[in-house]
Amino acid sequence: MHPLIVAGIIFVCTFLMAMVGLFLRLRLPEHHLSGDSKDVVKLVMGLIATMSALVLGLLIASAKNFHDTQNAELQVLASNLVELDRVLVHYGQETDPVRRRIQQGVANALEALWPQKGRAGTRRWELPVRSDIFEIYDSIDRLEPKLEGQRALQSRASSLTASIAQTRMLMIEQAGNPISWPFLTILVCWGTFLFLGFGLLTNPNLTVVVALLVGSLALASAALLILELSDPLSGIIQIPDAPLRDALAQMTRTPVRAGL
C-alpha cells in the first residue's frame, strides 16, 4: 500500500476517534467525568503516550538505519564496479565483451530503479539479474592469462565480481522486509486510544478541534516518514542514483571496441 494512503488512514482514524471522544464527553453522565475518573484516564493516557513515544522512536531509528545502510551499500557497489572495470581495462582488450556486458547491466539497472522523466521503473533490483552476474563471473574465469600480472588481475576481477554479487543480493534481501508492520499497527492502535482520551478530557470548541487535527497530522506524518525511509528506492526520501551514474560515467571513459 502506498505510504500516503497509509498515512491518510492513520490521520482519519486518530482524528475520528478524537471526535468520538468529544461526542462522548457531551453524552456521558457527569459522574463518569468526575475528578477521580479524569485522574485515571490521564494516568492511562500517560502510559499509552510513553509507550507510543518509545515505539515511534524505535521505528524511526530502524527505518533511518535501513535507509542509510542501503545508501552505503550502493556506494560500495558503485566503487567495486569502477574498480572492476579498471582491472579489466588493465588486463587487456580481450575483456572488452565482459566490460560491455557490465556497462549495459548498470545502465539497465539505472533505468529500472531511477527511470528518466516520463518513464515507469520497476523500483526493484531486477537488472542485472543473477544469471548475468554468474555469466560475467564465468567469462572472467575463462580468461587465459599469459603474464603473471594478468593472473593477478584475473584473480582480483573474480573477487570483485563476487563482492558485487554479494552486495546486490544483500540489498535485495534487506529490501524484502524493511519495516515491522506489527509495531506500526500497535502504534496506530495506541494513537487512536490516546486521541479518544484527548476528546474525553476536553470541552469541545474550535481551538480544541484544530489542536486535535494538528496532532493527528503529526502522527500521520511520523508514520509517513517511517514508510518513506523504509523504501529508499521510491517515494520522496529515496537514495540518490549519483554513485551508480558516476560509476557508469567513469566506466565508459575508456571505450569498448564494438567489433568484439
Backbone as CSV, one residue per row, in Angstrom:
resi,resn,N_x,N_y,N_z,CA_x,CA_y,CA_z,C_x,C_y,C_z
1,MET,0.847,-1.200,0.000,0.000,0.000,0.000,0.882,1.250,0.000
2,HIS,0.460,2.272,-0.744,1.253,3.488,-0.859,1.355,4.188,0.499
3,PRO,2.553,4.717,0.828,2.729,5.384,2.130,1.742,6.512,2.385
4,LEU,1.393,7.275,1.341,0.434,8.369,1.540,-0.945,7.837,1.920
5,ILE,-1.324,6.697,1.368,-2.615,6.101,1.716,-2.608,5.640,3.171
6,VAL,-1.517,4.995,3.574,-1.402,4.531,4.962,-1.441,5.722,5.918
7,ALA,-0.688,6.772,5.589,-0.690,7.962,6.440,-2.079,8.595,6.494
8,GLY,-2.788,8.613,5.364,-4.141,9.151,5.347,-5.088,8.355,6.223
9,ILE,-4.950,7.026,6.187,-5.795,6.171,7.041,-5.524,6.449,8.513
10,ILE,-4.243,6.594,8.856,-3.882,6.874,10.252,-4.452,8.216,10.688
11,PHE,-4.362,9.216,9.820,-4.903,10.535,10.151,-6.411,10.461,10.385
12,VAL,-7.114,9.794,9.494,-8.572,9.694,9.621,-8.943,8.949,10.906
13,CYS,-8.261,7.845,11.191,-8.590,7.044,12.385,-8.382,7.838,13.671
14,THR,-7.236,8.488,13.788,-6.934,9.221,15.023,-7.857,10.433,15.188
15,PHE,-8.060,11.185,14.119,-8.916,12.372,14.234,-10.370,11.972,14.473
16,LEU,-10.799,10.903,13.826,-12.172,10.432,14.034,-12.384,9.989,15.472
17,MET,-11.396,9.302,16.046,-11.513,8.870,17.448,-11.525,10.074,18.384
18,ALA,-10.778,11.113,18.036,-10.812,12.328,18.852,-12.205,12.952,18.823
19,MET,-12.834,12.966,17.650,-14.191,13.499,17.545,-15.180,12.631,18.318
20,VAL,-14.951,11.315,18.293,-15.803,10.413,19.075,-15.671,10.735,20.558
21,GLY,-14.441,11.017,20.994,-14.227,11.386,22.385,-14.956,12.662,22.760
22,LEU,-14.902,13.653,21.878,-15.632,14.902,22.136,-17.135,14.665,22.197
23,PHE,-17.630,13.782,21.340,-19.060,13.464,21.342,-19.460,12.748,22.627
24,LEU,-18.620,11.778,23.041,-18.929,11.031,24.263,-18.905,11.936,25.492
25,ARG,-18.045,12.938,25.500,-17.993,13.844,26.654,-19.327,14.553,26.848
26,LEU,-19.995,14.876,25.761,-21.288,15.566,25.845,-22.420,14.622,26.216
27,ARG,-22.206,13.305,26.047,-23.280,12.343,26.260,-23.114,11.539,27.553
28,LEU,-21.905,11.435,28.069,-21.692,10.629,29.270,-22.271,11.316,30.509
29,PRO,-22.761,10.536,31.477,-23.219,11.121,32.753,-22.091,11.862,33.453
30,GLU,-22.435,12.819,34.273,-21.440,13.679,34.896,-20.478,12.906,35.797
31,HIS,-20.973,11.853,36.471,-20.092,11.134,37.398,-18.987,10.367,36.665
32,HIS,-19.157,10.123,35.347,-18.091,9.480,34.575,-16.941,10.443,34.294
33,LEU,-17.189,11.717,34.486,-16.165,12.724,34.222,-15.766,13.454,35.496
34,SER,-15.932,12.793,36.629,-15.551,13.390,37.905,-14.032,13.442,38.022
35,GLY,-13.579,14.040,39.124,-12.135,14.196,39.314,-11.379,12.891,39.307
36,ASP,-11.890,11.884,40.055,-11.204,10.592,40.113,-11.166,9.917,38.740
37,SER,-12.260,9.972,38.015,-12.304,9.359,36.686,-11.310,10.035,35.745
38,LYS,-11.248,11.361,35.811,-10.303,12.071,34.967,-8.858,11.704,35.311
39,ASP,-8.585,11.549,36.607,-7.221,11.197,37.015,-6.805,9.835,36.458
40,VAL,-7.731,8.879,36.518,-7.417,7.543,35.996,-7.195,7.593,34.480
41,VAL,-8.071,8.322,33.787,-7.918,8.438,32.327,-6.593,9.110,31.982
42,LYS,-6.222,10.122,32.745,-4.954,10.805,32.484,-3.761,9.872,32.710
43,LEU,-3.839,9.041,33.763,-2.755,8.097,34.018,-2.615,7.084,32.882
44,VAL,-3.760,6.575,32.427,-3.723,5.612,31.318,-3.205,6.280,30.055
45,MET,-3.646,7.497,29.789,-3.163,8.220,28.617,-1.666,8.488,28.694
46,GLY,-1.171,8.794,29.883,0.265,8.999,30.053,1.056,7.738,29.764
47,LEU,0.507,6.595,30.221,1.164,5.313,29.951,1.200,5.032,28.445
48,ILE,0.062,5.227,27.787,-0.007,4.975,26.345,0.903,5.937,25.579
49,ALA,0.921,7.204,26.011,1.768,8.189,25.334,3.247,7.834,25.471
50,THR,3.656,7.358,26.643,5.053,6.974,26.849,5.437,5.786,25.976
51,MET,4.582,4.760,25.957,4.875,3.588,25.130,4.859,3.945,23.649
52,SER,3.942,4.822,23.245,3.876,5.232,21.836,5.142,5.971,21.427
53,ALA,5.619,6.834,22.331,6.841,7.570,22.022,8.029,6.634,21.853
54,LEU,8.105,5.605,22.715,9.203,4.641,22.623,9.139,3.856,21.312
55,VAL,7.969,3.357,20.971,7.814,2.583,19.734,8.047,3.462,18.517
56,LEU,7.525,4.687,18.553,7.705,5.592,17.421,9.186,5.905,17.205
57,GLY,9.903,6.174,18.292,11.336,6.433,18.171,12.088,5.227,17.639
58,LEU,11.697,4.028,18.096,12.346,2.801,17.630,12.113,2.587,16.136
59,LEU,10.882,2.808,15.683,10.565,2.605,14.272,11.291,3.617,13.386
60,ILE,11.333,4.871,13.797,12.020,5.886,13.002,13.516,5.595,12.938
61,ALA,14.100,5.218,14.085,15.526,4.901,14.103,15.837,3.693,13.219
62,SER,14.970,2.673,13.277,15.180,1.481,12.456,15.058,1.806,10.967
63,ALA,14.050,2.593,10.599,13.874,2.965,9.199,15.028,3.823,8.699
64,LYS,15.490,4.761,9.518,16.618,5.610,9.129,17.883,4.783,8.968
65,ASN,18.101,3.829,9.856,19.271,2.969,9.756,19.228,2.132,8.473
66,PHE,18.031,1.623,8.121,17.885,0.851,6.895,18.175,1.722,5.674
67,HIS,17.654,2.939,5.668,17.880,3.864,4.559,19.368,4.166,4.393
68,ASP,20.051,4.452,5.501,21.483,4.755,5.455,22.293,3.534,5.010
69,THR,21.872,2.348,5.454,22.584,1.129,5.077,22.492,0.874,3.581
70,GLN,21.285,1.044,3.023,21.120,0.852,1.585,21.941,1.874,0.799
71,ASN,21.988,3.095,1.273,22.772,4.126,0.598,24.257,3.785,0.638
72,ALA,24.750,3.335,1.789,26.164,2.974,1.909,26.500,1.765,1.031
73,GLU,25.606,0.788,0.994,25.859,-0.395,0.167,25.852,-0.051,-1.313
74,LEU,25.019,0.911,-1.723,25.025,1.349,-3.116,26.357,2.011,-3.461
75,GLN,26.904,2.785,-2.539,28.198,3.412,-2.778,29.316,2.375,-2.890
76,VAL,29.261,1.349,-2.038,30.243,0.259,-2.122,30.116,-0.473,-3.449
77,LEU,28.868,-0.730,-3.855,28.622,-1.404,-5.132,29.182,-0.595,-6.294
78,ALA,28.966,0.711,-6.284,29.450,1.570,-7.363,30.977,1.594,-7.406
79,SER,31.604,1.701,-6.246,33.072,1.732,-6.213,33.668,0.415,-6.697
80,ASN,33.040,-0.701,-6.346,33.523,-2.001,-6.816,33.365,-2.147,-8.324
81,LEU,32.275,-1.587,-8.866,32.075,-1.635,-10.318,33.164,-0.854,-11.044
82,VAL,33.493,0.319,-10.538,34.548,1.120,-11.164,35.885,0.399,-11.084
83,GLU,36.198,-0.162,-9.919,37.463,-0.881,-9.772,37.520,-2.103,-10.680
84,LEU,36.401,-2.822,-10.791,36.355,-3.990,-11.679,36.612,-3.576,-13.125
85,ASP,36.009,-2.474,-13.542,36.219,-2.005,-14.916,37.679,-1.631,-15.139
86,ARG,38.303,-0.967,-14.159,39.713,-0.595,-14.296,40.604,-1.842,-14.373
87,VAL,40.296,-2.830,-13.579,41.076,-4.072,-13.600,40.978,-4.740,-14.966
88,LEU,39.767,-4.775,-15.517,39.577,-5.405,-16.825,40.278,-4.616,-17.928
89,VAL,40.282,-3.288,-17.809,40.995,-2.463,-18.798,42.481,-2.775,-18.763
90,HIS,43.036,-2.879,-17.567,44.459,-3.174,-17.445,44.788,-4.595,-17.894
91,TYR,43.833,-5.487,-17.808,44.099,-6.865,-18.253,44.355,-6.908,-19.752
92,GLY,43.530,-6.228,-20.541,43.725,-6.236,-21.983,42.415,-6.125,-22.737
93,GLN,42.523,-5.993,-24.048,41.346,-5.780,-24.881,40.453,-7.007,-24.965
94,GLU,40.981,-8.180,-24.584,40.140,-9.374,-24.636,39.008,-9.345,-23.604
95,THR,39.064,-8.404,-22.683,37.985,-8.278,-21.683,36.894,-7.309,-22.130
96,ASP,37.017,-6.742,-23.335,36.019,-5.774,-23.797,34.590,-6.331,-23.825
97,PRO,34.355,-7.587,-24.257,32.973,-8.105,-24.207,32.397,-8.135,-22.796
98,VAL,33.249,-8.483,-21.821,32.786,-8.508,-20.433,32.478,-7.091,-19.954
99,ARG,33.334,-6.148,-20.291,33.110,-4.759,-19.892,31.817,-4.232,-20.498
100,ARG,31.570,-4.561,-21.764,30.352,-4.091,-22.412,29.113,-4.653,-21.719
101,ARG,29.178,-5.914,-21.320,28.040,-6.530,-20.632,27.808,-5.880,-19.269
102,ILE,28.886,-5.583,-18.560,28.748,-4.939,-17.247,28.144,-3.547,-17.382
103,GLN,28.642,-2.772,-18.338,28.132,-1.418,-18.534,26.663,-1.434,-18.931
104,GLN,26.270,-2.380,-19.768,24.869,-2.483,-20.153,24.005,-2.872,-18.965
105,GLY,24.524,-3.750,-18.116,23.781,-4.142,-16.919,23.578,-2.977,-15.969
106,VAL,24.613,-2.144,-15.801,24.487,-0.967,-14.932,23.486,0.025,-15.519
107,ALA,23.550,0.234,-16.827,22.607,1.147,-17.477,21.171,0.642,-17.335
108,ASN,20.981,-0.653,-17.475,19.633,-1.228,-17.315,19.138,-1.075,-15.878
109,ALA,20.042,-1.261,-14.918,19.659,-1.114,-13.513,19.260,0.323,-13.200
110,LEU,19.993,1.280,-13.746,19.655,2.689,-13.538,18.283,3.011,-14.125
111,GLU,18.000,2.499,-15.308,16.717,2.777,-15.943,15.573,2.118,-15.187
112,ALA,15.840,0.947,-14.589,14.795,0.242,-13.844,14.522,0.895,-12.498
113,LEU,15.570,1.339,-11.816,15.422,1.861,-10.465,15.190,3.371,-10.431
114,TRP,15.864,4.097,-11.314,15.708,5.550,-11.373,15.407,5.939,-12.821
115,PRO,14.198,5.685,-13.303,13.872,5.962,-14.700,13.894,7.451,-15.002
116,GLN,14.156,7.752,-16.261,14.121,9.143,-16.686,12.690,9.667,-16.614
117,LYS,12.540,10.977,-16.657,11.226,11.620,-16.502,10.252,11.098,-17.563
118,GLY,9.079,10.731,-17.105,8.060,10.250,-18.021,8.069,8.757,-18.233
119,ARG,9.023,8.062,-17.616,9.099,6.620,-17.780,8.838,5.940,-16.447
120,ALA,8.282,4.761,-16.526,7.974,3.994,-15.319,9.083,2.985,-15.058
121,GLY,9.537,2.927,-13.813,10.568,1.971,-13.438,9.985,0.834,-12.614
122,THR,10.793,-0.203,-12.414,10.347,-1.350,-11.635,10.550,-1.121,-10.148
123,ARG,11.489,-0.207,-9.791,11.836,0.038,-8.395,12.307,-1.250,-7.700
124,ARG,12.878,-2.149,-8.461,13.406,-3.383,-7.886,14.762,-3.669,-8.513
125,TRP,15.576,-4.410,-7.747,16.891,-4.774,-8.254,16.755,-5.963,-9.203
126,GLU,16.112,-5.744,-10.341,15.910,-6.831,-11.289,17.061,-6.956,-12.291
127,LEU,17.701,-5.857,-12.593,18.748,-5.860,-13.606,20.033,-5.300,-13.006
128,PRO,21.189,-5.904,-13.273,21.328,-7.170,-13.974,20.862,-8.344,-13.113
129,VAL,20.257,-9.329,-13.721,19.755,-10.470,-12.980,20.920,-11.335,-12.530
130,ARG,20.630,-12.274,-11.644,21.692,-13.088,-11.084,22.426,-13.896,-12.143
131,SER,21.680,-14.383,-13.155,22.317,-15.175,-14.201,23.359,-14.348,-14.947
132,ASP,23.088,-13.030,-15.140,24.061,-12.166,-15.799,25.339,-12.055,-14.985
133,ILE,25.188,-11.933,-13.680,26.367,-11.818,-12.817,27.186,-13.089,-12.873
134,PHE,26.528,-14.246,-12.843,27.255,-15.508,-12.931,27.917,-15.671,-14.299
135,GLU,27.258,-15.197,-15.354,27.865,-15.262,-16.680,29.098,-14.373,-16.755
136,ILE,29.033,-13.209,-16.126,30.203,-12.329,-16.086,31.335,-13.004,-15.317
137,TYR,30.987,-13.621,-14.195,31.991,-14.326,-13.404,32.627,-15.455,-14.224
138,ASP,31.800,-16.213,-14.950,32.317,-17.311,-15.772,33.193,-16.793,-16.908
139,SER,32.798,-15.654,-17.488,33.602,-15.073,-18.569,34.979,-14.656,-18.067
140,ILE,35.023,-14.092,-16.878,36.317,-13.717,-16.292,37.134,-14.958,-15.971
141,ASP,36.463,-15.990,-15.487,37.164,-17.221,-15.123,37.733,-17.926,-16.358
142,ARG,37.108,-17.723,-17.529,37.578,-18.386,-18.748,38.725,-17.643,-19.432
143,LEU,39.091,-16.479,-18.910,40.227,-15.763,-19.484,41.498,-16.605,-19.356
144,GLU,42.367,-16.464,-20.324,43.617,-17.230,-20.336,44.798,-16.275,-20.215
145,PRO,45.192,-15.967,-18.988,46.297,-15.013,-18.794,47.616,-15.572,-19.316
146,LYS,48.368,-14.705,-19.952,49.667,-15.102,-20.500,50.812,-14.584,-19.647
147,LEU,50.549,-13.588,-18.824,51.571,-12.999,-17.973,51.177,-13.140,-16.510
148,GLU,52.168,-13.053,-15.654,51.896,-13.160,-14.224,51.001,-12.026,-13.730
149,GLY,51.202,-10.837,-14.307,50.363,-9.713,-13.924,48.911,-9.921,-14.310
150,GLN,48.688,-10.565,-15.449,47.314,-10.837,-15.866,46.642,-11.848,-14.938
151,ARG,47.417,-12.783,-14.406,46.833,-13.752,-13.456,46.358,-13.035,-12.195
152,ALA,47.152,-12.093,-11.728,46.757,-11.335,-10.534,45.519,-10.488,-10.824
153,LEU,45.463,-9.892,-12.011,44.305,-9.083,-12.380,43.056,-9.948,-12.534
154,GLN,43.224,-11.145,-13.083,42.081,-12.056,-13.209,41.539,-12.453,-11.840
155,SER,42.431,-12.735,-10.913,42.014,-13.103,-9.561,41.282,-11.947,-8.883
156,ARG,41.818,-10.732,-9.075,41.169,-9.564,-8.462,39.801,-9.319,-9.090
157,ALA,39.685,-9.484,-10.409,38.404,-9.288,-11.075,37.371,-10.298,-10.585
158,SER,37.787,-11.537,-10.393,36.864,-12.558,-9.882,36.394,-12.204,-8.479
159,SER,37.312,-11.715,-7.647,36.963,-11.337,-6.278,35.990,-10.159,-6.269
160,LEU,36.224,-9.170,-7.125,35.335,-8.020,-7.188,33.951,-8.408,-7.699
161,THR,33.894,-9.308,-8.682,32.599,-9.753,-9.207,31.796,-10.463,-8.125
162,ALA,32.465,-11.302,-7.336,31.783,-11.993,-6.242,31.294,-10.997,-5.193
163,SER,32.099,-9.975,-4.919,31.700,-8.959,-3.939,30.506,-8.156,-4.439
164,ILE,30.485,-7.829,-5.728,29.359,-7.089,-6.307,28.084,-7.917,-6.219
165,ALA,28.178,-9.193,-6.567,27.006,-10.068,-6.496,26.490,-10.185,-5.064
166,GLN,27.428,-10.286,-4.099,27.031,-10.417,-2.697,26.349,-9.144,-2.200
167,THR,26.896,-7.976,-2.538,26.304,-6.710,-2.103,24.915,-6.526,-2.697
168,ARG,24.771,-6.849,-3.981,23.477,-6.702,-4.635,22.428,-7.609,-4.005
169,MET,22.788,-8.865,-3.736,21.836,-9.791,-3.124,21.496,-9.358,-1.696
170,LEU,22.475,-8.788,-0.999,22.226,-8.299,0.359,21.209,-7.163,0.335
171,MET,21.319,-6.260,-0.634,20.363,-5.163,-0.754,18.967,-5.688,-1.075
172,ILE,18.902,-6.729,-1.910,17.601,-7.306,-2.257,16.954,-7.931,-1.027
173,GLU,17.724,-8.712,-0.272,17.171,-9.392,0.904,16.756,-8.384,1.970
174,GLN,17.541,-7.336,2.145,17.187,-6.315,3.139,15.912,-5.582,2.748
175,ALA,15.717,-5.366,1.449,14.533,-4.645,0.989,13.267,-5.492,1.089
176,GLY,13.414,-6.803,1.307,12.247,-7.668,1.359,11.374,-7.444,2.575
177,ASN,11.949,-7.003,3.697,11.172,-6.800,4.921,11.758,-5.621,5.697
178,PRO,11.622,-4.404,5.149,12.302,-3.264,5.748,11.641,-2.708,7.003
179,ILE,10.345,-2.980,7.214,9.618,-2.356,8.321,8.832,-3.411,9.087
180,SER,8.724,-3.201,10.379,7.942,-4.104,11.221,6.498,-3.621,11.261
181,TRP,5.652,-4.245,10.439,4.244,-3.839,10.385,3.497,-4.075,11.694
182,PRO,3.781,-5.154,12.447,3.110,-5.285,13.753,3.393,-4.101,14.674
183,PHE,4.651,-3.624,14.691,4.977,-2.452,15.501,4.155,-1.250,15.065
184,LEU,4.083,-1.029,13.762,3.348,0.124,13.248,1.857,0.011,13.539
185,THR,1.317,-1.198,13.429,-0.100,-1.413,13.718,-0.409,-1.138,15.186
186,ILE,0.443,-1.637,16.063,0.265,-1.384,17.501,0.343,0.109,17.801
187,LEU,1.274,0.793,17.142,1.414,2.229,17.352,0.143,2.969,16.947
188,VAL,-0.450,2.574,15.825,-1.678,3.217,15.366,-2.820,2.966,16.351
189,CYS,-2.906,1.744,16.869,-3.953,1.429,17.858,-3.793,2.273,19.111
190,TRP,-2.575,2.375,19.584,-2.335,3.212,20.758,-2.683,4.670,20.463
191,GLY,-2.341,5.123,19.265,-2.645,6.512,18.897,-4.136,6.787,18.885
192,THR,-4.931,5.853,18.394,-6.388,6.057,18.373,-6.953,6.121,19.787
193,PHE,-6.473,5.242,20.671,-6.933,5.285,22.062,-6.514,6.588,22.734
194,LEU,-5.320,7.045,22.401,-4.821,8.281,23.001,-5.668,9.474,22.580
195,PHE,-6.018,9.532,21.317,-6.835,10.657,20.840,-8.268,10.556,21.342
196,LEU,-8.742,9.349,21.575,-10.046,9.196,22.209,-10.039,9.810,23.602
197,GLY,-8.960,9.555,24.336,-8.828,10.149,25.663,-8.719,11.654,25.617
198,PHE,-8.008,12.188,24.610,-7.931,13.651,24.465,-9.327,14.261,24.327
199,GLY,-10.153,13.611,23.535,-11.506,14.128,23.337,-12.349,14.043,24.594
200,LEU,-12.186,12.964,25.355,-12.982,12.786,26.569,-12.671,13.834,27.625
201,LEU,-11.414,14.280,27.666,-10.983,15.177,28.740,-11.105,16.655,28.374
202,THR,-11.661,16.967,27.222,-11.642,18.350,26.750,-13.047,18.832,26.395
203,ASN,-13.349,20.035,26.770,-14.599,20.659,26.338,-14.483,21.037,24.864
204,PRO,-15.434,20.636,24.053,-15.325,20.882,22.607,-15.446,22.361,22.239
205,ASN,-14.499,22.821,21.436,-14.565,24.145,20.822,-13.637,24.129,19.610
206,LEU,-13.610,25.211,18.862,-12.848,25.249,17.616,-11.350,25.087,17.861
207,THR,-10.849,25.697,18.915,-9.424,25.588,19.213,-9.032,24.133,19.495
208,VAL,-9.872,23.438,20.250,-9.603,22.038,20.564,-9.615,21.193,19.297
209,VAL,-10.586,21.434,18.435,-10.675,20.657,17.189,-9.432,20.876,16.333
210,VAL,-8.976,22.129,16.227,-7.780,22.421,15.431,-6.549,21.751,16.047
211,ALA,-6.450,21.790,17.384,-5.317,21.151,18.053,-5.312,19.639,17.813
212,LEU,-6.471,19.016,17.899,-6.566,17.585,17.630,-6.254,17.274,16.173
213,LEU,-6.646,18.167,15.275,-6.334,17.994,13.861,-4.826,18.030,13.625
214,VAL,-4.154,18.976,14.256,-2.697,19.082,14.125,-2.004,17.852,14.710
215,GLY,-2.513,17.386,15.860,-1.931,16.182,16.458,-2.083,14.962,15.568
216,SER,-3.238,14.814,14.943,-3.450,13.692,14.022,-2.520,13.784,12.825
217,LEU,-2.346,14.999,12.311,-1.420,15.189,11.198,0.012,14.856,11.595
218,ALA,0.390,15.204,12.824,1.744,14.913,13.293,1.993,13.407,13.355
219,LEU,1.037,12.657,13.898,1.201,11.205,13.985,1.212,10.579,12.592
220,ALA,0.344,11.068,11.703,0.312,10.535,10.345,1.599,10.844,9.593
221,SER,2.146,12.037,9.794,3.397,12.392,9.119,4.563,11.568,9.653
222,ALA,4.527,11.223,10.951,5.568,10.357,11.504,5.511,8.970,10.859
223,ALA,4.308,8.448,10.681,4.153,7.159,10.006,4.611,7.253,8.551
224,LEU,4.297,8.377,7.901,4.742,8.577,6.515,6.264,8.604,6.439
225,LEU,6.908,9.247,7.392,8.371,9.295,7.433,8.952,7.895,7.579
226,ILE,8.356,7.088,8.442,8.833,5.715,8.629,8.711,4.917,7.337
227,LEU,7.573,5.023,6.684,7.342,4.262,5.455,8.242,4.739,4.320
228,GLU,8.471,6.039,4.226,9.329,6.568,3.168,10.775,6.122,3.376
229,LEU,11.257,6.189,4.595,12.631,5.758,4.873,12.794,4.257,4.672
230,SER,11.715,3.509,4.818,11.785,2.057,4.668,11.750,1.614,3.212
231,ASP,11.519,2.545,2.297,11.501,2.220,0.865,12.410,3.212,0.145
232,PRO,13.728,3.020,0.236,14.661,4.036,-0.266,14.742,4.146,-1.778
233,LEU,14.097,3.244,-2.524,14.164,3.293,-3.980,12.955,3.978,-4.601
234,SER,12.052,4.495,-3.788,10.880,5.186,-4.313,10.430,6.231,-3.310
235,GLY,9.429,6.971,-3.692,8.878,7.957,-2.780,9.670,9.250,-2.751
236,ILE,9.469,9.998,-1.678,10.073,11.316,-1.549,11.517,11.235,-1.066
237,ILE,11.770,10.372,-0.080,13.100,10.283,0.525,13.796,9.037,-0.037
238,GLN,14.249,9.097,-1.259,14.921,7.963,-1.867,16.422,8.199,-1.944
239,ILE,17.169,7.121,-1.945,18.618,7.246,-2.030,18.987,7.768,-3.424
240,PRO,20.013,8.601,-3.518,20.367,9.189,-4.820,21.006,8.161,-5.747
241,ASP,20.807,8.382,-7.036,21.401,7.491,-8.036,22.787,7.948,-8.463
242,ALA,23.286,9.047,-7.864,24.565,9.625,-8.273,25.727,8.632,-8.218
243,PRO,25.872,7.790,-7.156,27.008,6.858,-7.144,27.028,5.927,-8.349
244,LEU,25.861,5.382,-8.719,25.809,4.438,-9.832,25.985,5.157,-11.168
245,ARG,25.434,6.355,-11.307,25.603,7.110,-12.556,27.049,7.572,-12.716
246,ASP,27.672,7.991,-11.618,29.079,8.375,-11.685,29.948,7.174,-12.042
247,ALA,29.603,6.023,-11.491,30.359,4.811,-11.805,30.255,4.475,-13.289
248,LEU,29.049,4.573,-13.841,28.864,4.287,-15.267,29.623,5.295,-16.121
249,ALA,29.629,6.556,-15.705,30.356,7.575,-16.472,31.860,7.279,-16.481
250,GLN,32.406,6.851,-15.343,33.824,6.517,-15.289,34.139,5.264,-16.095
251,MET,33.218,4.311,-16.080,33.439,3.075,-16.815,33.444,3.296,-18.320
252,THR,32.655,4.258,-18.806,32.549,4.490,-20.242,33.614,5.453,-20.768
253,ARG,34.458,5.968,-19.884,35.530,6.850,-20.350,36.530,6.104,-21.220
254,THR,36.748,4.844,-20.899,37.588,4.005,-21.743,36.687,3.227,-22.662
255,PRO,36.653,3.556,-23.955,35.668,2.959,-24.859,35.881,1.463,-25.040
256,VAL,34.772,0.773,-25.321,34.788,-0.647,-25.612,34.714,-0.825,-27.122
257,ARG,35.600,-1.632,-27.662,35.593,-1.839,-29.101,34.343,-2.579,-29.532
258,ALA,33.606,-2.021,-30.487,32.338,-2.602,-30.918,32.531,-3.882,-31.679
259,GLY,33.697,-4.114,-32.187,33.899,-5.293,-33.007,34.044,-6.570,-32.221
260,LEU,34.255,-6.466,-30.924,34.455,-7.679,-30.113,33.135,-8.219,-29.621
